[in-house]
Amino acid sequence: MYVPVHVRPSPCTSQPMYVSAHVRLSPCTSQPMYVSAHVRLSPCTSQPMYVPAHVRLSPCTSQPMYVSGHVRLSPYVRLEKRHLEYQVSEFYHTSSSSTFSSTQPRPQAPSSQALNLVLKNGDSRPSPNPEQIRQTWANKAQFILACIGYAVGLGNLWRFPYLCYKSGGGAFLIPYFVMLFLCGIPLLLMELAVGQYTRRGPIAALGRLCPLFKGAGVGTVVISFLLCTYYNVIIAWALFFLVKSFAKNLPWNNCNATWVTDCFDGYGGNVTYPAGAMSPTEVFFNEIVLEKTEGIEEMGGIRVELLLALLAAWTLVYFALWKSIKSSGKVVYFTATVPYLLIGAFLWRALTLPGASLGLQYFFDPRWELLGKAEVWVNAASQNFNSIGIAFGSLIAFSSYNKLDNNIMIDTWAISLTNCVTSLLAGTIVFSTLGNIAYETGREIDDVVAEGPGLVFVVYPQALSKMPYAGVWAVLFFSMLLVLGLDSQFATVEVIITSLQDAFPKWIRRHLKRHEFLVLIVCVVSFLLGVPNIMQGGIYFFQLIDYYAAQVSLMYLAFFEVVSVVWVYGANRLAKNVREMTGKLPSLYFRFCWYVTSPLLILAIWLFSMVDFKRPTYNKGEYHYPDWAIGLGWIIACLSILPIPICAFIAVYSAGGSTLWEKFKNSLKSRVEECPCCGLGLDGVDEAQAHAKSCKNQVKLVVYNPQPAESENGDEGTKNAKNGEHM
């Protein structure tokens, strides 16, 4: 808060703070609030703040608000922490000489470029650069669409239906919804609250809430970085199929005489499917698209067509993110809504296919005996975490661009329920189609069902080739895959960029100058690291990194993230932060889940997954990875596991204290300050804003010398300034 003349403040109390002339305030954001006349403030209380004359405000938003007349506000004032030099007591003796006379024009609010801070030692520093101010979403719709686009991805289309089929059919919906309401939704609110309140990415946010567990934030960013290197490969496959779909005849429609692999397309009700034969779509994907080798030991050469497709995919990602949320916020209007039009079209087509009822029976028919298996509950929890995006850091990064007063309670329910409904719709589409394939080929559902890439690039294209206007449906389907994948990829890359900006803001501004260069570096590095996945043996590496990058360490990271926020920082304290932002405390349901059910369920699932750990295989167990590949997989897993103990050691070592126990206790202390009188957060919005640590401490302010200028309310402002003590 910048004050040029007489000040009589009493912060952290119910007593008013009087300001007799031009004031530049920054409440609730790093954006300025200009006040051109006498102000009566009551910080840190529910008492109003009165402004009697022309005011230019920017609280809680990046857009200015102009007010010409008496205003009654109730924000508490956040003081600039970085440049606080003058003590309040030094201003008391200037009351008679600092007020403006009736003939003296009142100062006009200076621009951010012209504003100079005059420090106690006489140095001058420019006002904060507007480029350093954290961006915010243009509106609430952009944030919700971005989160829905991130949550609703390829996992809803290929992972949820398979897990539902594998884990009890309709009975799987019971543990799925139990985990959704006991873990998924509460932890979604937790991550949105952490990001919005701290206005930082996962590393900086968790580092401020609990420095000891800052490594949990580092681990989530590492997972997201590893994920983005191979997730774009799926988009490259979709682009390859999309281009081929424009051919007059789909190339995977029938067996080709040039294919050396045993291919069979003579389907019929009385025809027996030969053992060892593959469908045309399976041959096309393995032999034409991938040119798959015998194993990871034979990586082979680079698939040039896939390399170009991967380059095109990263180009799309770059131009969607190069202006941060200014560009991605506009892109999500298309990428988050168009898939639902395509899902609606495919839902209608799938339900009208012959044999659709057979597939739906497999999908929804409950097998209650499987509910007694712990693996089913683990699958339900992992699906919620992977689908919503818990412990990947993207939700924290997205919410850090929210305005402070955004109602995240509504966002939480909208995102989680939309994701849940989409999963059910996707399962209906997939199993209706599988039922049609089984009906057309005379095979059982168990023989045609597949998981992961095999479902969308082998099984589903087989159904598309049998539809009327197969080329049109193929273009629509792979366009849907492209859009679904890009939405999730945007969020994954954004968390990396946000974390780098939070960690190295000065270096980035000094050396890279522009945000576009940072995005370019991240995209280029990720592109190069993704090249092994598009080699002839790349599918084996793809499955390996997918297994170890997230599945092994996801619950481990989620547990320590939850512990750091709800047990160390405190669920009640987080609930107060939510009330500070939204005006209401989270219900007892959320707080109970934060304290008890979420961390305990995550711990149980994590321990069970470690006890029941199995080495990864490929193609339903037909290929077993060699020992050196398993060792490589554990090295990949350790990249996200080791940051927690390493960062904990650094936090304890650098914490204050003369003994190890004192250092440990200090490393647990949050860096988010609270007002000792009212309990409200003081620096949760911006790291540069804070009050004094105690009511007894003197508040220090920064002053500047504005240039005199004419003002339309000058006489009124001068009159009020003279009568400041009597307001």
N, C-alpha and C positions, 0 to 999 in steps of 0.2 A: 504494500500500500504506500503510495507516494504522497507526501503532504508538504506543501511549500511554506506554510506559516503556522499561526497559533494552533496548538493542539492540546486538548485536555482529555486524554483517554483514560478509561478504566476498564481495560479488557478483562475477560474471564470473570466478570461480575455482572450484576444486574444494573449497575450504574451506567449512565449514558456516557458516550464519548463525543465531544464536541469538536467540530472542525470548522474553522471560520472562513475558509477560502477554497480555492480550486483543489480538488482531490482526485487522484487516479487510483481506483480500487480494482482488485482482481478476485472477487468472490467466486467460489465454486469452479472457476476455470482459470486458465492462464490468460484469458482474454480480458482487456481493460474495461473498467467502468468509469466513465468520466462524470464528475459532478462539478457544476459551475457555480455553486453558491453554498450557503450555510447548510451543514449537514448535522443531524443528531443521530448518532449510532448507538445501538445496544448490542454489541457483539456477544456471541456465545450464550444468548438467551432467546426466549421467545418474544421479547419485547420488540416493538417495531423500529424501523429506521425511517426517519422522516426526511424528505428532500423537498424543499419549498419552491424551487425554481427549475429552469430548464436543465434537463439531465440527459445524458447519452449513456445508456447502460448496455452492457453485454454479459449479464450474469447467466451462467449455465447454458450458454449458447455462443456460437461463433458469430451470430448476426446481431447487429446493434439494435437497441430499442430506444426510440426517442420519446421523451415525455416532456411536455410543456405545462407545468403546473405542479400542484402539491401531490406528492407520491408517498405511499406508505409501504415500505418493504420490510421483510423479516429475514434477510440472510445474515449469518454471522460472518464476520470479516476474517479472511485469511491474510496474514502478513507475509511479505516477502522475506524468506529466511536467508537467502544468499547474501544480500547487501544491507542487512540491518546494522546501522552504525550509531545513529543518534539516540540518546536516551530521551524519554518523554519529558523528564524534569527539566531539560535544557530549553524547552519551549514555553514554560510557564511565564517567564518574564517578558515575553514579546507580545502580550495580549493587546496592549494599547497601540503599539507601533505597527502591528502587522495587518490590522484591518484596513479595508479600502475606504477611501473618502468618496463622497458623492460625485466628485469630478474625475476620479481615477477609474479608468475602464477596468473591468474585471478580466482576469486571465482567461484565455480560451484554451480548450483542451488541445495539447500539441499532438502531432502525428507520432506514430511509433518510431519513425525514422528520426524526427527532430528531438525527441525526448532524451534528455541527458540526466543521469543520476549524479548528484553531487554528494560524494561520500565525506565522511568525517575528516579524512586525511587530505581532502582537497582534490582527489583524483576524480576524473570524469569518465563515465562508461556509457556506451549507448544503451538504449532500451532494448529489451529482448527482440530478436529478429522474428518477424511473423512466421518465417519458415520453420522456426524451432517450436512453434506452438503445435501441440498435438491435434491432428485432424479429428473431425467427428463425422459420423454418418449424416448425410443430407436429411434423412428422415428415418422414422422408425421402420418403415417398410423395407428399406435397404438392409438393415441389420437382420430382421427376421428372415428375409429371403436368403441372405448370405448364409445364415445358420442352417436353414432348412436345406439349401443346396448342398451344404457340407455334410449334413447328417444323412440326407437321402442320396445315396450313391450306388455304386455297383454292388456293394455288400447286400443291399436290400433285394437285389435282383437275383444274385446267385448264392449268397451264403444263407440267408434266412430260410428260403424254401427247403434247401437241402438239410439244414439242421432240424427243421420242423419234421421232415420226413424221417430222418435218422433217429430222432429223440422222442418218438411216441406219437407222431401225427398231431391230431387235435389236442391230445393230452399235453403236448409241449407248450401250448399256449398258457397253461396254468403257471409253470415256473417262469415263463417269459414275462407274464404280467406281474408276478410277484417280484421278480428282480427289477422290473421297470419301475414299480412304485416304491420299493425299498432302497434301491440303489440309483437307478438311472435318473429319475426325475429330481430327487434331492441333490445329487452330485452335479447335475446340470445347473441347478440354481446356485450351488456353491461356486462353480467355476465362473458363471456369469457375474456373480456378486464380487468375486475377487478381482476379475478383470476390470469391471466398471468402477469399482471403488479406488483401486490403486492406479488405474489408467496406465498400466504397464503390461508387457507380455509375460509369459509364464515364469521366465527366469527372474526378472526383476520383481515381479509380484510376490512370488514365494520367498524370495530373498528378503523382502521387506516385512512380510508377515512372520517368518521364522527363518532367520539366517542359517540355522543349523541344517535345515532341510532344503536349502537352495538347490542342491543337487537334483532334487525331484523335478524341478523346473528345467534344469539342464537336460535331464534324461528324456523328458517329453519332447524337447526340441530336437534331440538326437534321433528319436524315433521318427518324428515328422520328417527330418532330413533324409533318413534312410528310406522312408516310405515314398517320398516324392521322387527318388531316383528310379524306382521300378514301377510306381503306379502309372507314370506317364507311358510306360511300355504298353499297358493295356489300351490306352488311348491311341497309341500308334497302331496296334492291331485293329482297333475299330476303324481307324482311318483307312487302313489297307482294305478291309472288307467293304467299307463304304464305297471306295473307288471301284472295286470289282463288281459292286452291285449294279452299276450303271451299264454293264454289258447286256447285250440282247438276250443271252441265255446265261443264267447264273453258273459260274464255273464249277460249283460244288453240287450241281443238280444231279449229275449222273457220273458213273465211273468213266475215266478217260483211258483210252487204250495205251497212252504213253506212261501211265503210272505203273511202276514196277511192283508196288505193294498189292497184296491180295485184296481186291475191292469187290464189294457185293452190293448191288442195287435192285435185285430181282425180288422185291418184297411182294407179299401176297398172303392171303389167309391160309393157304395150304402149302406154303413154301417154308421149309426149315432153314433158319439162319445158319450158315456154315460156321463151324468152329474156327476161330483164328482170323476170320475175315473182318474187314473194317468197312464202315459206311463211307459214302463219297465225301461227306463233310469232314469226317475224321481224317481221311487221307489228305484232303485239301489242307486242313489246318496243320497237320504234322509234317507233311512232305512238301507242300507248296509254300505255305506261309512261313513256317519255322525252319524247314529243311533240317529237322531234328536228327541229332546224332544218337549214338548208342548210350551215352552217359555224360556226366560232367567231366569225366577224364578226357573226352574228346570235344573240346569247345569249338573247333572248326573256325571258319572265317566269319566275317561280318555280313549280315544280310543287308545289301545296299538299299533295297526297297524299304525295309523296315527302318533303316538309318534315316532315310529321307522323311518317312512318316513320323519318326520320333522328333526330328528337327522341326517339322511342321507343328507337332503338338506343343513343343516348348515355345515356339513362336507365338502360338495362340495364348499360352499362359503368360508370356512376357507382356504382350500388348494389353492383356486384361489387368495386369497388376502394376504396370510401369508408373502410373500416377497414384499408387496405393488405393485407398478406398474411394478416391474421386473417380477412378476408372472402373474398378471392380464393383463399386456400388451401383453403377449403371448397367454393367454386364449382367448382374444377377436378375434384373428384371426379365431378361430373356432366358437365361440358363436355368433359373429356378422354377419357371412357370411352364415353359414349353414341354418339358418331360411329362407333365400331368395330362396335357392334351394327347400325347402319344400313348401314355399308359391307358387312358380312356379308350383310345382306338384299339389297342391290342387286347384290352380286357373284353371288349365286345367281340372281337374276332376269335379270341381263344375260347370263349364260352359257347360259340356257335360251331366249333369244330366237332366232327364225329369222334366219339370216344372221350370227350372232355370230362364227362361224369366219372369215368374210370379213374382219371388222374386226380380229380377232386376228392374222390373217396379215399385214395391213398394219402392225400394231404391232410384231410380233416378227421379221418377215422381214428379215434383215440385208442392208444395201446397203453392202458393204465399201468400195467406191470412195470413199464420202463421208468415211471416216476420214482421208484425206489432206488434208482441208480444215481450216484453222485455225479456221474458224467453228464447227465441230462441237465442238472442244475448249473454245472459249470458252463455248458454250452449256452444256456439261457443268459447267464451273466455276461459271458464273453460277447454274445450277440448284441446285448444292450450297450456295452462299452464300445465295441467297434462301430456300431451303427450311429449312435448319438455322437461319439467322438470324445468320450471321457478320457482324460489323461493323455491326450495328444497335444494339448496346448492351444489348439486353434480357437476353441470357444473363449478362452481367456483373452487371446489376442484380439478377436473380433469385438468382444464386449469392452475392451479398453478404449475403443473409439466411440463409445456411447457418451451421451451427455449424462451428467451426474444424476439428474432427476428422472432418467428413463425407468419405466416400470418393468423390471426384469421378471416379476412374478407372472405377468401375462405372457411375456416372451417364453418363459420356461414351459408353460403348459402348451402353448401354440407349437413350439418346436418339437417337443416330445410326442405329443399326440399325432401330429402330422407325420412324423417319422414312423410311428407305430402303424397307422392306417396304411401308409405306403407299403410297408413290409407285407401286410396281409394281402393287398392288391397284387403285389408282385408275385407272391406265392400262388395266388389264384391263377394268374396268367401262366406261370411256369408249369404248374402241374396239370392245367387244362391242356397245354401243349404236349406235355409228356404222355398224357392219356391218349391224345390223338396219334402220336408216333407209335405207341404200343399197339393201338388198334389197327393202324395201317400196316405195320410190319409183322403182326402176329406174335409179338414178344411180350414179356412181362414188364411192368414198371421198373422192377428191380434191375432189369437188364439195360434199360435206357437212361436211368437217372444218372446224373453226374454232378460234380461239385466244382465251383470256381470257374476258371476260364473254359473248361470243357463244356460247361452248361451253356454258355452264351456264344461260344465260337464253334461248337460241334453239334450239340443237341438241337438248339433253337434254329440255326440255319437249315438243319434237315427238315424241320417243320415248315419253315418259310418257303423252301423249294417246292413244296407240295400244294401251296396255296394258289388260288387264282391271282393273277397279277403279282407273281412272286417277286419280280424286280422292285415294284413299288413298296411292297411290305418290307423287303430287305433294306431299301434305302431308309425307310422310316425307323426300322429297328436299330440299325447301326448309327443313325443320327441320334437316337435316344441314348444309346450307349456313350456316344461322344460327349453329349451335353452332360449326362450324369457324371461321367468321369472328370470332365473339366471343372465342374462346380466343386467337387471334393479336392481336386488338385489345387485350385485357387487358395482354399483355406489352408492346405498343408504348406504351401510355399509362403503364404502370408505370415504364418507364425514364425518362420525362420527370419524373414525380413524384419518383422517387428522386434524380435529378440536382439538382432544385431543392432538395430537403431537404439534400443534401450541401453545396450551394453557399451557401444562405442559411438555415442552421438558426436562428440567433438572430432574424432578421427575421420568419421564419415563426412562431416561438413568441411573439414580441412582438405582432405585428399580426393574424395569422390565428387564433392560439390553438389551433385544432383542425385535425387532419389532414383532416377532412371538407371544410373550406372550401378547402384547397389543391386537393383533387381536383375540387371543384365548379368552381373557376376554370379549371383545365386543360380540363375537359370543355366548359364554356361557350365558351371561346375557340376550341377545336377545332371545335365545332359551327358557330360563326359563320363560320369560315374554310372550312368544307365546303359552305356554301350555294351558291356558284357551280357546284358539281358537280351540283346538282339543278335547275338552270335548264333551259330547253328546249334550249339549246345546250351544256348542261353536260357531255355525253358527250365533246365535243371537248376541253374543258378537262381532264376526267378523264384522257384518254389522254395529253395533253401533260404534265401534272404527274407522271403515273406514269412516263413515259419519262425525264424530266430529273431528278426528285427522287432516284431511286436508281440507275437503270441507268447513267447517265453517270458518277457519282462514287463508286459503291460500291467498285470495285476500287482506286480512288485512295485512299480512306480505309482500306480493308483493308490495303494495302501499308504505309502509314505506321504503322498500329496494330501490325502484325507487326514492323516495323523497331524501333519504340520498345520493344517488350517483349523480343524475342528477340535483337536485335543490340545495342541500347544498354543496357537493363537486364540482359540476359544470359539465354540459354536455360539454362545450367547453374545460374545463381542461381534461376531460376524452378523448375527441377527440384528444387533443395534446399527451396524453399518448399513444393512438393508433398510432399516427403518429411516435412517438418515437420508437415504437416497429416494425411497418410495413413499415415506410417511407411515408405513405400516410394518409391524414386526411379522416375520414369517410365522406360520402356524406352528403349533406344537408338533404336528406331523413331521414337518421339515426338521425341526430341531432334534426330535427324538431319532429320526433316521441319521442325522449328522453325527450325533453322539454315540449311538449304539449300533443300529442295524447295518449301516453302510460299512464302517470300518471292520466290524466283526465278520460280515459276510465276505468281504473282499479278502480278509486274512484267511478264512477257511477255504475259499476257492483257490487262492494262490498256493496254499500248502498242499491241497489235494492235487492240483495240476502238477506240482513238483514231484509228488509221490507217484503219480500215474503217468509220468513223463515217458513218451515213446519217441524213438528216433524217427525223423521224417522219412517218408518214402514217396515215390512218384508212380502215377498211373495205377492207383488202387493196390499198392504194395508190390507191383511187378519189378520195380527198380529200387535197389537199396543203395544209399549213398555210401561211399568209402569213408574210412575213418578220418582221413585228412580233410574231407569236406565237412564232416561233423565238427571237427576242430575249428574250421573256418567259421562255421555257424555260431559256435560259442564265442568266438572273438567278436563277431558282429553283435551278439547279444550283450556282451560285456561293455560295448560302447555306450549303451544306455543304462547298464546296471552300475558300473563303477563310479559315475559322477556323484552318486549319493554319498558313499563313504569318503571320497576324495574331497568334496566340497564341505562335508561335515568336519573333517580334520582341519581344513583351512579356516573354517569359521571359528572353531575352538581355539586354534593357534593365534588368530588375529584378534580375538575378543579380549576385552579388558579384564583384569583380575590378577592377583598375585599367586593364586593356587589353581590347580587344574579344575577343581570343583567350581570355583568362582568363574573361571573362563567358560566352563560348560553352561552354567546358569545364564551368563550374559549372552551366550550364543543363541539361547532360546528366546531372548527378549525381542519383541517385535519392534521394528523401526517406525511403525505407524503410531504417532503420538495421539494422546487423548487429552482433552481439556480436563484438568483436575477438578474443575468446579461443576461443569455440566455433563462431562463424559462424552461429548461429541468428538469425532475424529478431527484432527487438526491438519494433517498433511496427507490424507488419503487421496486427494484429488491430484495434487501435483507435488513433486518432491521439493519444489522451490517455495512452497507455501506452508507456514506453520506459525503458531503462537508461541509465546514464552512457555517454558516447561513448567512453570509454577506461577500461581497468582501473585506470589510475593516478588517474583522477578520483575525488573523494570522492562517494559516493552521498548524495543529499539526500532526506529523507523528510518527510511531513506527519504530524502527531500530532493526536490529539483527546483529550478528557477524558470518558470514559464515566461514566455514573452507576452507583454501586455497586448491585448487586442480588443477590438470593439465587440460587444455582444448585445443581442437584442434584449436580454434580460438584465443588463448591467445594473440599472438603477435599483431594481428589485433585489438582486443579489447583494448589492452593497448595503442596502438597508437591512437585510437579514443578517449580514455579516456583523454589522454594528450591534445588533440586538441579539447576538448569539447566545449569551448567558440566560436570556429571558425566554427562550423558545420553549 
